[in-house]
Amino acid sequence: MNSQPGWLYEGNAVLHPRGSEYQTQFVVDGIPLTDNRSPSFGPAIEGDDVDSMSIFTAGFPAEYGRKMGGVVEVNTLQDAQAGWHGEAVLSAGSFDSAGAFVKTQYTWGSNTFGVSASGSMTDHYLNPVVPQNYANTGTLGDFSVNYERDLTKRDRLRFIVRREISRYDIPNELVQQSAGQRQNADNLETLGTVSYAHTFSEHAVAEFRGMVRDNSNDFYSNAQSTPIAVLQHNRFRQGYFKGSATVSQGWNEWKFGLESDNTFLHENFNYNITDPTQFDSGTPLTFSFLASRPDLEQAVFVQDLIRVGNWTINAGLRWDHYQLLVNQEAFQPRLAISHYFPSAGVVLHFSYDRIFQTPSFENLLLSSSTAATALDPVSLQFPVQPSQGNYYEVGLTKTFFGRLRLDANYFRRLVNNYADDDQIDNTTISFPIAFRKAILYGAEAKIELPEWRRFSGFVSYSYIVGNAFNPVTGGLFLGDGAMIPLTGHFPDSQDQRNTVRGRLRYEISKRLWVAGGVQFDSGLPFEFDGDPGTVLMEYGQQVLHRINFNRGRIYPAFQANASAGANIYKSDKMNMRLQVDGQNLNNVLNVIDFGGLFSGNAIGPSRSVAVRLTTNF
């Protein structure tokens, strides 16, 4: 994902599509997951379990809503093959990292049964806040079972059960490490899905999908934590249903359906300030908050995919209803048009998306509560509103010499109640906020070489400008002396002007290949009200040298990567591959985020090496 233009990797593996904060929607095996799926907020699906993936940043089908920064469709299920098949992966690398993954699938008659499991550990789970990488261990586990049966030639039934768990420490600053701070967290999730598909004819099919899941997120602090000790025990239970029908007739392919999503939120938050000198004198030294509330959402959509000659048109309309702290509904027209010019070998496209985005529900009850007023917040303490806006994109696709493929886009996003978040120091606890509005625009380009002789690769570039406009609603700023004006604007926290990714692969032989890659980040902006002396004490001289206080931006970073792979054994029944990856070979100190009002500190990994052995059978 990080190699795609317009997608920005920020601290703790949070992906931001075109400047959006926590507005990425993962559709896993047809089920949308709209909560934050980064490692610091929820268990992640094992990468080796992903069979295929599709990405949307514009031209969204009307069936997708609620989180519209970007949509990632993930499929974990393989096509059924008669008999027993599977894959096993062993990995190890720098930072005492090690992992194992295995999946197997057996197909007999009209039945397919599959199991997958993974486990891993590392001393570099999150992005550290200082180069020393203090207190940053993590342990993960994942287990899933799926069963599929063709009831008839027209009916298919599928069940999936998944259990995921992660336990990890929160990285320390220099002062916190000296004080003996220990903060740790865990995420646990159990979900079950069921889907049923009925084919009426070769032109009509209906699908029904349902999910239930239970998710918990805990955070602990010891007595030596400074300047604040935080305890959190949040959980939610969710029930989801979607029904849709697709009908093809002539030039048209109609799809219509409905969704119902009911999530029951439970928040339990406590803190104890251990160093009052770091906060305003009026900030309460202790605080607790306990609340529960249902989040009820419904949607109806219709869309039509039209193919006429060299024209392709995707038009749709979606209606969403959202009821949590506010009760709102919205219609969202969507339109994507493309035309192919055979003489020039060019496809031109344009899209317009009206979007309605619900705020992140993590700590939303506290962030929008009157109880937070006692903590001397600098935001307006009203319920955080859903975002509404207009997305535009125009672009082209061109093939050169029958080999190179160029994709270039210009986009513009205009959003009211622009969603963002603030977090407590460098913890993984964040609180939703909303700016009055935001204007984001930029350009992207990607050149791909799928295969030429023994070479393949790509280079991508993105340019983005984002501005968020005050005032701010929501949040939990804990009276730290920060002042946010009620007017004016400042750069969006994902306003990285220039981002470059590139990779070139060369096949030495049928059994051996090598590859090299580059990564350039021009640096994110930050809002900082302290002094460089404080930075030196908390983060050290190395971090201080990477911060441009005059421009309010992190200095640019360039990294070089390399990989090599070999097929070490191959037969009719088994294939074994060995791969070695080296990251940040020039060992640059990559400060991703710098601790300010709306984000914590985050430092990318130093030079590292990883080895993977994959066996398919």
Buried (B, 14 or more C-beta within 10 A) or exposed (E): BEBBBBBBBBBBBBBBBBBBBBBBBBBBBBBBBBBBBBBBBBBBBBEBBEEEEEEBBBBBBBBBBBBBBBBBBBBBBBEBEEEEBBBBBBBBBBBEBEBEBBBBBBBEEEEBBBBBBBBBBBBBBBBBBBBBBBBBBBBBBBBBBBBBBBEEEEEBBBEBBBBBBBBBBBBBBBBBBEBEBBBBBBBBBBBBBBBBBBBEEEEBBBBBBBBBBBBBBBBBBEEBBBBBBBBBBBBBBBEBBBBBBBBBEEEEBBBBBEBBBBBBBBBBBBBBBBEEEBBBEEBEEEBEBEBEBEBBBBBBBBBBBBEEEEEBBBBBBBBBBBEBBBEBEBEBEBBBBBBBEEEEEBBBBBBBBBBBBBBBBBBBBBBBBEBBEBBBBBBBBEBBBBBBBBBBBBBBBBEEEEEBBBBBBBBBBBBBBBBBBBBBBBBBBBBBBBBBBBBBBBBBBBBBBEEEEEEBBBBBBBBBBBBBBBBBBBBBBBBBBBEBEEEEBBBBBBBBBEBBBBBBBBBEEEEBBBBBBBBBBBBBBBBBEEEEEBBEEBBBEEBBEBBBEEEBBBBBBEBBBBBBBBBEEEEEEEBBBBBBBBBBBEEBBBBBBBBBBBBBBBBBBBEBBBEBBBBBE
